Every structure is written in structure tokens, then in C-alpha cells.
Amino acid sequence: MKVVVLGGGVIGVTSAYYLAKAGHDVTVLDRQSGPAMETSFANAGQVSPGYASPWANQGVPLKAVKWLLMKHGPLAVRPRLDPTMWSWLMQMLRNCTAARYAVNKGRMVPLAEYSRDCLQALRAETGIAYDERSRGTLQLFRTQKQVDGVGGDIDVLKQYGVRHELLDRDGCVSAEPALANVREKFVGGLRLPGDETGNCQVFTSNLAALAAASVDFRYGVTVSGVLHDGRRATGVATSEGVIDADAIVVAFGSYSPALVRPLGLRLPVYPVKGYSITLPIADEARAPVSTVMDETYKIAITRLGSSIRVGGTAEIAGYDLSLRPGRRGPLDFSVGDLFGGGGQMDKATFWCGLRPMTPDGPPIVGGTRIGGLYLNTGHGTLGWTMACGSARVLADLISGQTPDVDVSELGLQRY
């Protein structure tokens, strides 16, 4: 089967890899000059199935007000005359209940766990390297209230058999020795030892290079629309002309809704801008060994080879990709407060990208009412965490196989 994958980020490239492995004739189209040049370029570096949770939960509306007033708050909202923004926000608010949170987290964790297993199998099979580490994630709590409020998440982790450890101060320092220098600034943590870290851009680029023997990667190509005969998708209109296809995978991240809207498909995916800084390590003894999630500021601090990646903040501002200096403040503060002296702040590089967020949390993976048109988008902050699993599932669906995990509730029809 001739399959065209739209998007050369981590979701698109992993989709192409598994589709080619299943025996399909695969072409990848991307407007950039190479793979992983947009949202996958400098993300937080986490493969964190244990941290797979929807943003929408019962405490978020009140927390959002607090975050907006914090000096180093994780949230910024820049109101726009955009009905799509307000519709998405209202949908998210409707998911801010304990019942909806449990349902949505229950949809995310199995896919994230499966995806981590697929990544490990891929790594063993190909020998791919990407500054990977398998040292877990430490969710760090600065207050006792945060510790007391983690019970619901632990219940879900237990339900799905996800390894976890609730740690006191000494346990946190044992997992991340550099925290011994600031032990008075936190009270405990939740460690997820099955989580991994690595450089997503390096992974995606290396996987594309491995797949290039059987996949046709075409960069610098603009896609203007999906062609169909009223029943099935038949091809893609591009800056290089029409490309025929038996199946099409839309993996355009935040730009997926605009592509499928002319087909009558309403995709509730909206961009939430995230920022990161990357700084060279100055002192190994003061740097993290894996990922520390600063729960108060929602900042992930990750060890990537000889660098530290600090990622986080959520800015709701449409498709604005401007680098706002003020949004760097929370990143600088968190890494300096917990790992001061570990990195060379004066040599840090600043970056932003658009996370494709659904209002309920889980991604949208599966077919549509248009035959041959498939979606693999809406992964939000968990794109790399869920990439291999989502791609493997999609390859199975297109190949007529039953996926290893149930994704019947991840399709567009849930809306």
C-alpha cells in the first residue's frame, strides 16, 4: 500500500518507520529542510509514561488563577479574537472534573507504557543512540500539600502496574545527589523508575536516517490539501504537484486541524506554546542525573549528555512563535534554584515550540470517516513519550492488524 505521511517530526518519522517495517511504500512530506525542526527540536527530553496525565483536572481552574499571579508561574494566556481558542478552553474546562480526569488518564497511561516498550525494542533492534538514559523521573514536591494530593495519581499508577516510589527528602537525594545542596527546598517526591530521557531531535534524525533506505523523505515541500473522491482520500496536493496515495497519515501537530477542516473534520487540537533552554554542564556534581519535574513551577530539568535541558511553561497565544524573554524567567529560576552551578547559564540557548493539545488530554490516533485518511496528532507535551506506540498502533490499523493496545477510545469519534 502506498502511504503518505504528512509531517517530519517525531510522530511522523516514527509512523513512517513502522509503516515501512510493515511492508508499505512510504513517503514523508515536511516543509522544513530536515526532520524534527519544529516542536520535536528542543523539547524537555522526557520519555515519561508514568507522568502521562491530562492537564485538565478538577484543581486546574483555581490553580490557573494562582499560576497567572505567580512571579514564575507556569501559565500565560494572551487573549485573542479567535473563536477556536475560546472553544478549546471551554472544552478543556468541561474536562476539569475528577471523573473525566480518571477516564482520560486511563486512556493515556496504557498507550504511554506501550510506547516506552516499543522504544526499548526499537533501540535493541537498531542500536540507535540519542543521549538516552534509563534513570527515571523524579516529580519533586516543594510542599506537603503536593505530597498529600498525589494519592489519585498513585491509584492510577497502581491500576496499570506502573512502577513508582513515594520518597522522602533522603530518598530524593539518593535518586538525584545534586539535590543534597538544596534539601531544605523540598519535602519529598514521586519517582517513576521506568521513565527514560534523551534528545528527541537526535533520535528523530537518526531514525529518519535509518529509515531512509525504505522511506522516501521529501523536505521543503508544502502541503496545501488532501484530495478525495467523496468517499476515500486519493492523494495530496503539494508544492511539487499531486502525490497519489492509498492512505494518508496526518501528523502535522498543531497545524493538523487547518489541513482537515476543508474535509468537514473538526479536530479539537490547539497550540500551547512551550519554552526550553539548553545549557552546557559546568559541574557534574551539581547537575541532574536524569529528569526532575519541579512540580510547583511545572518545569522539567533533564540531563542530555553533556547538557541540561530545561523545559516547561504553557503559553496560550495561538500560533505565535515569538520568543518572549519574560517566559524564560521560570526556566532560569527553577534550574538555578535546584541545580545552581550545574550548568553554564551564560551559554544557554533559548527556544520555543507549539505543543498540539487536545482539550481532554489523550492524543487522536486512528482512522476517520473518510476512507484511507488517518490521524496521529494531539499528543501535547507527550509527543515523544507516545510516539513509538502511536506509530506502531497506526501501522497495525492501516495494515488491517489488531493493535497490541486498545485505542478504540482515542479516535476523533470520542468528540
Salt bridges, closest charged atoms under 4 A:
GLU38 OE2 - ARG31 NE 2.83
GLU113 OE1 - ARG116 NH2 2.87
ASP117 OD1 - ARG116 NE 3.27
GLU125 OE1 - LYS21 NZ 2.76
GLU165 OE1 - ARG191 NH1 3.33
ASP170 OD1 - ARG183 NH2 2.67
GLU196 OE1 - ARG123 NH1 2.92
ASP216 OD2 - ARG218 NE 2.77
ASP283 OD2 - ARG286 NE 3.95
GLU284 OE1 - ARG303 NH2 2.84
ASP294 OD2 - ARG142 NH2 2.84
GLU295 OE2 - LYS298 NZ 2.57
GLU315 OE2 - ARG78 NE 3.46
GLU315 OE2 - LYS273 NZ 3.05
GLU315 OE2 - ARG324 NE 3.26
ASP320 OD2 - LYS273 NZ 3.97
ASP320 OD2 - ARG324 NH2 2.90
ASP332 OD1 - ARG328 NE 3.08
ASP337 OD2 - ARG142 NH1 2.78
ASP337 OD1 - LYS185 NZ 2.57
ASP360 OD2 - ARG414 NE 2.78
ASP396 OD2 - ARG392 NE 3.87
ASP404 OD2 - ARG392 NH2 3.91
GLU409 OE1 - ARG107 NE 3.12
